[in-house]
Amino acid sequence: MKKILVLPAFLLAFASFAHAQSVDFVEPKDGATVPQTFKVKFAVDGMKVAPAGDMNEGTGHHHLLIDTADIGQGEAIPMNESHRHFGKGQTETEITLPPGRHRLTMQFADGAHRSYGEKMRKSIEISVK
Ligand SMILES: [Cu+2]
């Protein structure tokens, strides 16, 4: 009986491991041209959005990094104009940027704002007109 149960458990574990965790921008798209005030929508796959302070495994919240360096895994994300936190669990926002090219990075991080690193990061470049 035990042997029969081991295989499905193994397959289930493998399936959840193989299921890639990732984040993405629903909008804007990489390379897009946008007005100075525009909407940003986040997506996350393989983890759940939870408010800041929630330390349950597999949860976190979105951060938008604007024209700034990446934050390595385990490092806390600063809170300032170029590092915006969506600690209520928001999955979209509206931002205003000056005209020109900008690099937007979406970084998913845990309830204590510690970066989940490269696997939970996505960067795009946009043009603000
Ligand atoms: Cu945060």
Backbone and ligand atoms as CSV (ligand in chain L), in Angstrom:
chain,resi,resn,atom,element,x,y,z
A,1,MET,N,N,0.840,-1.208,0.000
A,1,MET,CA,C,0.000,0.000,0.000
A,1,MET,C,C,0.877,1.261,0.000
A,2,LYS,N,N,1.910,1.225,0.837
A,2,LYS,CA,C,2.794,2.392,0.930
A,2,LYS,C,C,3.424,2.728,-0.414
A,3,LYS,N,N,3.878,1.698,-1.139
A,3,LYS,CA,C,4.550,1.911,-2.422
A,3,LYS,C,C,3.630,2.596,-3.427
A,4,ILE,N,N,2.368,2.262,-3.324
A,4,ILE,CA,C,1.398,2.846,-4.265
A,4,ILE,C,C,1.271,4.354,-4.013
A,5,LEU,N,N,1.398,4.744,-2.767
A,5,LEU,CA,C,1.237,6.161,-2.411
A,5,LEU,C,C,2.482,7.000,-2.705
A,6,VAL,N,N,3.636,6.346,-2.723
A,6,VAL,CA,C,4.889,7.090,-2.910
A,6,VAL,C,C,4.968,7.734,-4.289
A,7,LEU,N,N,4.580,7.005,-5.303
A,7,LEU,CA,C,4.715,7.529,-6.665
A,7,LEU,C,C,3.888,8.801,-6.899
A,8,PRO,N,N,2.582,8.795,-6.545
A,8,PRO,CA,C,1.824,10.046,-6.748
A,8,PRO,C,C,2.409,11.207,-5.954
A,9,ALA,N,N,2.901,10.929,-4.737
A,9,ALA,CA,C,3.475,11.996,-3.918
A,9,ALA,C,C,4.722,12.568,-4.587
A,10,PHE,N,N,5.510,11.657,-5.169
A,10,PHE,CA,C,6.713,12.098,-5.861
A,10,PHE,C,C,6.352,12.940,-7.084
A,11,LEU,N,N,5.381,12.470,-7.820
A,11,LEU,CA,C,4.964,13.198,-9.032
A,11,LEU,C,C,4.408,14.574,-8.678
A,12,LEU,N,N,3.679,14.642,-7.599
A,12,LEU,CA,C,3.103,15.907,-7.147
A,12,LEU,C,C,4.212,16.885,-6.759
A,13,ALA,N,N,5.200,16.385,-6.017
A,13,ALA,CA,C,6.325,17.215,-5.591
A,13,ALA,C,C,7.097,17.701,-6.819
A,14,PHE,N,N,7.290,16.796,-7.775
A,14,PHE,CA,C,8.022,17.159,-8.979
A,14,PHE,C,C,7.252,18.209,-9.787
A,15,ALA,N,N,5.938,18.015,-9.864
A,15,ALA,CA,C,5.103,18.938,-10.633
A,15,ALA,C,C,5.161,20.335,-10.029
A,16,SER,N,N,5.135,20.436,-8.687
A,16,SER,CA,C,5.163,21.761,-8.072
A,16,SER,C,C,6.557,22.373,-8.180
A,17,PHE,N,N,7.579,21.509,-8.194
A,17,PHE,CA,C,8.942,22.020,-8.367
A,17,PHE,C,C,9.136,22.515,-9.795
A,18,ALA,N,N,8.613,21.728,-10.726
A,18,ALA,CA,C,8.789,22.059,-12.141
A,18,ALA,C,C,7.971,23.282,-12.539
A,19,HIS,N,N,6.922,23.559,-11.779
A,19,HIS,CA,C,6.086,24.715,-12.098
A,19,HIS,C,C,6.860,25.993,-11.797
A,20,ALA,N,N,7.256,26.662,-12.840
A,20,ALA,CA,C,8.128,27.820,-12.691
A,20,ALA,C,C,7.445,28.944,-11.923
A,21,GLN,N,N,8.200,29.552,-11.026
A,21,GLN,CA,C,7.734,30.746,-10.338
A,21,GLN,C,C,8.277,31.931,-11.118
A,22,SER,N,N,7.417,32.890,-11.376
A,22,SER,CA,C,7.869,34.035,-12.161
A,22,SER,C,C,6.966,35.240,-11.931
A,23,VAL,N,N,7.453,36.368,-12.363
A,23,VAL,CA,C,6.643,37.590,-12.358
A,23,VAL,C,C,6.708,38.215,-13.737
A,24,ASP,N,N,5.755,39.074,-14.007
A,24,ASP,CA,C,5.717,39.716,-15.318
A,24,ASP,C,C,4.942,41.029,-15.237
A,25,PHE,N,N,5.131,41.849,-16.252
A,25,PHE,CA,C,4.318,43.045,-16.410
A,25,PHE,C,C,3.180,42.705,-17.372
A,26,VAL,N,N,1.956,42.887,-16.918
A,26,VAL,CA,C,0.810,42.745,-17.830
A,26,VAL,C,C,0.803,43.975,-18.744
A,27,GLU,N,N,1.053,45.141,-18.139
A,27,GLU,CA,C,1.279,46.361,-18.896
A,27,GLU,C,C,2.135,47.306,-18.067
A,28,PRO,N,N,2.923,48.197,-18.696
A,28,PRO,CA,C,3.144,48.243,-20.145
A,28,PRO,C,C,4.007,47.065,-20.609
A,29,LYS,N,N,4.030,46.860,-21.909
A,29,LYS,CA,C,4.867,45.808,-22.477
A,29,LYS,C,C,6.283,46.352,-22.679
A,30,ASP,N,N,7.247,45.450,-22.684
A,30,ASP,CA,C,8.641,45.833,-22.931
A,30,ASP,C,C,8.721,46.585,-24.253
A,31,GLY,N,N,9.388,47.741,-24.231
A,31,GLY,CA,C,9.564,48.529,-25.458
A,31,GLY,C,C,8.416,49.472,-25.774
A,32,ALA,N,N,7.398,49.474,-24.927
A,32,ALA,CA,C,6.216,50.306,-25.195
A,32,ALA,C,C,6.524,51.792,-25.049
A,33,THR,N,N,5.740,52.610,-25.752
A,33,THR,CA,C,5.768,54.052,-25.573
A,33,THR,C,C,4.497,54.431,-24.825
A,34,VAL,N,N,4.677,55.167,-23.735
A,34,VAL,CA,C,3.530,55.481,-22.866
A,34,VAL,C,C,3.484,56.983,-22.574
A,35,PRO,N,N,2.308,57.500,-22.189
A,35,PRO,CA,C,2.229,58.904,-21.751
A,35,PRO,C,C,2.924,59.079,-20.402
A,36,GLN,N,N,3.079,60.330,-19.942
A,36,GLN,CA,C,3.824,60.559,-18.696
A,36,GLN,C,C,3.172,59.911,-17.481
A,37,THR,N,N,1.862,59.873,-17.475
A,37,THR,CA,C,1.156,59.149,-16.412
A,37,THR,C,C,0.546,57.897,-17.034
A,38,PHE,N,N,0.891,56.768,-16.493
A,38,PHE,CA,C,0.436,55.511,-17.097
A,38,PHE,C,C,0.223,54.436,-16.030
A,39,LYS,N,N,-0.532,53.437,-16.448
A,39,LYS,CA,C,-0.876,52.347,-15.549
A,39,LYS,C,C,0.177,51.245,-15.639
A,40,VAL,N,N,0.487,50.651,-14.485
A,40,VAL,CA,C,1.396,49.501,-14.448
A,40,VAL,C,C,0.641,48.350,-13.788
A,41,LYS,N,N,0.619,47.219,-14.471
A,41,LYS,CA,C,-0.074,46.040,-13.924
A,41,LYS,C,C,0.913,44.900,-13.764
A,42,PHE,N,N,0.868,44.276,-12.597
A,42,PHE,CA,C,1.792,43.183,-12.276
A,42,PHE,C,C,1.111,41.825,-12.372
A,43,ALA,N,N,1.910,40.811,-12.638
A,43,ALA,CA,C,1.415,39.433,-12.593
A,43,ALA,C,C,2.443,38.587,-11.866
A,44,VAL,N,N,1.957,37.604,-11.136
A,44,VAL,CA,C,2.864,36.676,-10.460
A,44,VAL,C,C,2.351,35.259,-10.675
A,45,ASP,N,N,3.289,34.350,-10.886
A,45,ASP,CA,C,2.942,32.954,-11.132
A,45,ASP,C,C,3.710,32.081,-10.136
A,46,GLY,N,N,3.041,31.175,-9.492
A,46,GLY,CA,C,3.708,30.230,-8.602
A,46,GLY,C,C,3.878,30.709,-7.175
A,47,MET,N,N,3.458,31.953,-6.900
A,47,MET,CA,C,3.461,32.477,-5.530
A,47,MET,C,C,2.183,33.278,-5.354
A,48,LYS,N,N,1.840,33.547,-4.090
A,48,LYS,CA,C,0.613,34.301,-3.817
A,48,LYS,C,C,0.928,35.693,-3.302
A,49,VAL,N,N,0.101,36.649,-3.711
A,49,VAL,CA,C,0.241,38.016,-3.218
A,49,VAL,C,C,-0.365,38.091,-1.816
A,50,ALA,N,N,0.401,38.674,-0.895
A,50,ALA,CA,C,-0.071,38.863,0.483
A,50,ALA,C,C,0.428,40.217,0.964
A,51,PRO,N,N,-0.252,40.833,1.923
A,51,PRO,CA,C,0.207,42.133,2.409
A,51,PRO,C,C,1.560,42.028,3.108
A,52,ALA,N,N,2.282,43.141,3.179
A,52,ALA,CA,C,3.548,43.196,3.914
A,52,ALA,C,C,3.295,42.735,5.342
A,53,GLY,N,N,4.228,42.017,5.905
A,53,GLY,CA,C,4.077,41.504,7.257
A,53,GLY,C,C,3.644,40.048,7.268
A,54,ASP,N,N,3.004,39.603,6.191
A,54,ASP,CA,C,2.596,38.196,6.085
A,54,ASP,C,C,3.831,37.375,5.737
A,55,MET,N,N,4.229,36.492,6.655
A,55,MET,CA,C,5.465,35.729,6.448
A,55,MET,C,C,5.196,34.284,6.022
A,56,ASN,N,N,3.974,34.001,5.576
A,56,ASN,CA,C,3.681,32.647,5.096
A,56,ASN,C,C,4.547,32.326,3.892
A,57,GLU,N,N,5.017,31.094,3.854
A,57,GLU,CA,C,5.872,30.653,2.755
A,57,GLU,C,C,5.123,30.755,1.425
A,58,GLY,N,N,5.835,31.146,0.405
A,58,GLY,CA,C,5.217,31.206,-0.924
A,58,GLY,C,C,4.369,32.434,-1.154
A,59,THR,N,N,4.506,33.429,-0.256
A,59,THR,CA,C,3.752,34.675,-0.446
A,59,THR,C,C,4.714,35.863,-0.497
A,60,GLY,N,N,4.211,36.991,-0.958
A,60,GLY,CA,C,5.012,38.202,-1.008
A,60,GLY,C,C,4.219,39.325,-1.632
A,61,HIS,N,N,4.884,40.450,-1.852
A,61,HIS,CA,C,4.212,41.572,-2.514
A,61,HIS,C,C,5.119,42.181,-3.573
A,62,HIS,N,N,4.477,42.934,-4.451
A,62,HIS,CA,C,5.187,43.515,-5.594
A,62,HIS,C,C,5.954,44.783,-5.206
A,63,HIS,N,N,7.054,45.006,-5.905
A,63,HIS,CA,C,7.847,46.228,-5.764
A,63,HIS,C,C,8.200,46.715,-7.151
A,64,LEU,N,N,8.119,48.009,-7.338
A,64,LEU,CA,C,8.474,48.591,-8.620
A,64,LEU,C,C,9.754,49.402,-8.441
A,65,LEU,N,N,10.798,48.998,-9.144
A,65,LEU,CA,C,12.087,49.688,-9.089
A,65,LEU,C,C,12.231,50.496,-10.371
A,66,ILE,N,N,12.477,51.785,-10.198
A,66,ILE,CA,C,12.491,52.690,-11.342
A,66,ILE,C,C,13.907,53.218,-11.577
A,67,ASP,N,N,14.479,52.880,-12.726
A,67,ASP,CA,C,15.810,53.363,-13.117
A,67,ASP,C,C,16.842,53.146,-12.010
A,68,THR,N,N,16.843,51.955,-11.444
A,68,THR,CA,C,17.788,51.697,-10.355
A,68,THR,C,C,18.296,50.254,-10.414
A,69,ALA,N,N,19.308,49.985,-9.607
A,69,ALA,CA,C,19.962,48.670,-9.650
A,69,ALA,C,C,19.068,47.563,-9.082
A,70,ASP,N,N,19.319,46.347,-9.522
A,70,ASP,CA,C,18.596,45.181,-9.019
A,70,ASP,C,C,18.936,44.934,-7.549
A,71,ILE,N,N,18.017,44.290,-6.860
A,71,ILE,CA,C,18.223,43.944,-5.448
A,71,ILE,C,C,18.409,42.428,-5.355
A,72,GLY,N,N,19.546,42.017,-4.802
A,72,GLY,CA,C,19.868,40.594,-4.729
A,72,GLY,C,C,18.972,39.829,-3.774
A,73,GLN,N,N,18.936,38.527,-3.972
A,73,GLN,CA,C,18.105,37.652,-3.142
A,73,GLN,C,C,18.434,37.814,-1.663
A,74,GLY,N,N,17.396,38.008,-0.845
A,74,GLY,CA,C,17.563,38.128,0.598
A,74,GLY,C,C,17.808,39.544,1.084
A,75,GLU,N,N,18.145,40.451,0.152
A,75,GLU,CA,C,18.378,41.846,0.557
A,75,GLU,C,C,17.053,42.579,0.700
A,76,ALA,N,N,16.960,43.441,1.707
A,76,ALA,CA,C,15.744,44.224,1.910
A,76,ALA,C,C,15.673,45.338,0.869
A,77,ILE,N,N,14.496,45.563,0.354
A,77,ILE,CA,C,14.297,46.609,-0.656
A,77,ILE,C,C,14.079,47.942,0.052
A,78,PRO,N,N,14.884,48.957,-0.283
A,78,PRO,CA,C,14.695,50.262,0.359
A,78,PRO,C,C,13.308,50.826,0.023
A,79,MET,N,N,12.871,51.810,0.801
A,79,MET,CA,C,11.597,52.486,0.504
A,79,MET,C,C,11.906,53.924,0.159
A,80,ASN,N,N,11.761,54.262,-1.134
A,80,ASN,CA,C,11.958,55.640,-1.584
A,80,ASN,C,C,11.320,55.803,-2.956
A,81,GLU,N,N,11.532,56.927,-3.579
A,81,GLU,CA,C,10.883,57.220,-4.860
A,81,GLU,C,C,11.219,56.203,-5.954
A,82,SER,N,N,12.421,55.653,-5.914
A,82,SER,CA,C,12.794,54.701,-6.959
A,82,SER,C,C,12.556,53.246,-6.558
A,83,HIS,N,N,12.103,53.032,-5.323
A,83,HIS,CA,C,11.766,51.681,-4.852
A,83,HIS,C,C,10.376,51.742,-4.221
A,84,ARG,N,N,9.365,51.418,-5.000
A,84,ARG,CA,C,8.000,51.553,-4.495
A,84,ARG,C,C,7.441,50.199,-4.066
A,85,HIS,N,N,6.850,50.200,-2.888
A,85,HIS,CA,C,6.301,48.971,-2.313
A,85,HIS,C,C,4.793,48.931,-2.482
A,86,PHE,N,N,4.266,47.767,-2.743
A,86,PHE,CA,C,2.820,47.595,-2.837
A,86,PHE,C,C,2.393,46.640,-1.738
A,87,GLY,N,N,2.650,47.121,-0.510
A,87,GLY,CA,C,2.512,46.315,0.699
A,87,GLY,C,C,1.088,46.026,1.134
A,88,LYS,N,N,0.116,46.570,0.411
A,88,LYS,CA,C,-1.277,46.191,0.717
A,88,LYS,C,C,-1.703,45.030,-0.165
A,89,GLY,N,N,-0.783,44.613,-1.011
A,89,GLY,CA,C,-1.098,43.513,-1.920
A,89,GLY,C,C,-1.639,43.988,-3.256
A,90,GLN,N,N,-1.414,45.261,-3.567
A,90,GLN,CA,C,-1.893,45.791,-4.855
A,90,GLN,C,C,-1.199,45.087,-6.028
A,91,THR,N,N,-1.946,44.937,-7.119
A,91,THR,CA,C,-1.364,44.329,-8.316
A,91,THR,C,C,-1.355,45.310,-9.483
A,92,GLU,N,N,-1.745,46.536,-9.220
A,92,GLU,CA,C,-1.609,47.565,-10.255
A,92,GLU,C,C,-1.478,48.929,-9.619
A,93,THR,N,N,-0.935,49.858,-10.396
A,93,THR,CA,C,-0.731,51.209,-9.897
A,93,THR,C,C,-0.673,52.161,-11.077
A,94,GLU,N,N,-0.616,53.463,-10.770
A,94,GLU,CA,C,-0.439,54.456,-11.817
A,94,GLU,C,C,0.778,55.282,-11.415
A,95,ILE,N,N,1.709,55.474,-12.342
A,95,ILE,CA,C,2.889,56.269,-12.016
A,95,ILE,C,C,3.091,57.369,-13.053
A,96,THR,N,N,3.865,58.377,-12.671
A,96,THR,CA,C,4.187,59.488,-13.565
A,96,THR,C,C,5.697,59.600,-13.653
A,97,LEU,N,N,6.205,59.611,-14.881
A,97,LEU,CA,C,7.653,59.715,-15.100
A,97,LEU,C,C,7.941,60.793,-16.132
A,98,PRO,N,N,9.118,61.406,-16.059
A,98,PRO,CA,C,9.489,62.408,-17.064
A,98,PRO,C,C,9.724,61.739,-18.422
A,99,PRO,N,N,9.595,62.518,-19.518
A,99,PRO,CA,C,9.813,61.964,-20.857
A,99,PRO,C,C,11.209,61.353,-20.984
A,100,GLY,N,N,11.306,60.338,-21.812
A,100,GLY,CA,C,12.587,59.669,-22.054
A,100,GLY,C,C,12.468,58.176,-21.841
A,101,ARG,N,N,13.626,57.508,-21.915
A,101,ARG,CA,C,13.624,56.056,-21.717
A,101,ARG,C,C,13.778,55.738,-20.234
A,102,HIS,N,N,13.044,54.753,-19.790
A,102,HIS,CA,C,13.121,54.343,-18.389
A,102,HIS,C,C,13.146,52.822,-18.289
A,103,ARG,N,N,13.845,52.369,-17.254
A,103,ARG,CA,C,13.888,50.933,-16.974
A,103,ARG,C,C,13.021,50.664,-15.753
A,104,LEU,N,N,12.044,49.808,-15.947
A,104,LEU,CA,C,11.170,49.418,-14.834
A,104,LEU,C,C,11.465,47.975,-14.450
A,105,THR,N,N,11.642,47.751,-13.160
A,105,THR,CA,C,11.875,46.396,-12.680
A,105,THR,C,C,10.816,46.053,-11.651
A,106,MET,N,N,10.185,44.923,-11.841
A,106,MET,CA,C,9.219,44.439,-10.876
A,106,MET,C,C,9.921,43.359,-10.076
A,107,GLN,N,N,9.990,43.582,-8.772
A,107,GLN,CA,C,10.660,42.627,-7.887
A,107,GLN,C,C,9.674,42.131,-6.837
A,108,PHE,N,N,9.471,40.830,-6.791
A,108,PHE,CA,C,8.619,40.239,-5.766
A,108,PHE,C,C,9.493,39.991,-4.535
A,109,ALA,N,N,8.945,40.287,-3.355
A,109,ALA,CA,C,9.727,40.127,-2.130
A,109,ALA,C,C,8.818,39.661,-1.001
A,110,ASP,N,N,9.413,39.113,0.040
A,110,ASP,CA,C,8.619,38.530,1.134
A,110,ASP,C,C,8.014,39.603,2.051
A,111,GLY,N,N,7.310,39.151,3.073
A,111,GLY,CA,C,6.590,40.059,3.956
A,111,GLY,C,C,7.471,41.043,4.695
A,112,ALA,N,N,8.792,40.743,4.745
A,112,ALA,CA,C,9.745,41.654,5.383
A,112,ALA,C,C,10.513,42.440,4.304
A,113,HIS,N,N,9.969,42.462,3.078
A,113,HIS,CA,C,10.530,43.234,1.955
A,113,HIS,C,C,11.877,42.707,1.478
A,114,ARG,N,N,12.167,41.437,1.758
A,114,ARG,CA,C,13.429,40.849,1.306
A,114,ARG,C,C,13.236,40.224,-0.071
A,115,SER,N,N,14.061,40.671,-0.994
A,115,SER,CA,C,13.959,40.263,-2.397
A,115,SER,C,C,14.006,38.755,-2.576
A,116,TYR,N,N,13.146,38.246,-3.461
A,116,TYR,CA,C,13.207,36.834,-3.834
A,116,TYR,C,C,14.228,36.625,-4.963
A,117,GLY,N,N,14.928,37.689,-5.329
A,117,GLY,CA,C,16.014,37.551,-6.294
A,117,GLY,C,C,15.560,37.457,-7.740
A,118,GLU,N,N,16.504,37.006,-8.553
A,118,GLU,CA,C,16.354,37.055,-10.009
A,118,GLU,C,C,15.138,36.295,-10.535
A,119,LYS,N,N,14.839,35.140,-9.896
A,119,LYS,CA,C,13.737,34.333,-10.434
A,119,LYS,C,C,12.386,35.035,-10.299
A,120,MET,N,N,12.294,35.960,-9.350
A,120,MET,CA,C,11.040,36.686,-9.142
A,120,MET,C,C,11.208,38.163,-9.522
A,121,ARG,N,N,11.926,38.382,-10.615
A,121,ARG,CA,C,12.209,39.738,-11.069
A,121,ARG,C,C,11.985,39.812,-12.569
A,122,LYS,N,N,11.482,40.962,-13.014
A,122,LYS,CA,C,11.331,41.167,-14.465
A,122,LYS,C,C,11.617,42.632,-14.745
A,123,SER,N,N,12.459,42.885,-15.759
A,123,SER,CA,C,12.773,44.264,-16.133
A,123,SER,C,C,12.308,44.540,-17.555
A,124,ILE,N,N,11.797,45.729,-17.753
A,124,ILE,CA,C,11.410,46.169,-19.095
A,124,ILE,C,C,11.952,47.581,-19.312
A,125,GLU,N,N,12.044,47.965,-20.576
A,125,GLU,CA,C,12.418,49.345,-20.913
A,125,GLU,C,C,11.271,49.966,-21.670
A,126,ILE,N,N,10.940,51.183,-21.262
A,126,ILE,CA,C,9.831,51.866,-21.911
A,126,ILE,C,C,10.264,53.269,-22.322
A,127,SER,N,N,9.501,53.862,-23.216
A,127,SER,CA,C,9.720,55.261,-23.601
A,127,SER,C,C,8.537,56.074,-23.153
A,128,VAL,N,N,8.819,57.137,-22.394
A,128,VAL,CA,C,7.756,58.054,-21.973
A,128,VAL,C,C,7.803,59.245,-22.919
A,129,LYS,N,N,6.655,59.567,-23.505
A,129,LYS,CA,C,6.661,60.674,-24.481
A,129,LYS,C,C,6.150,61.966,-23.856
L,1,CU,CU,CU,7.891,45.762,0.394
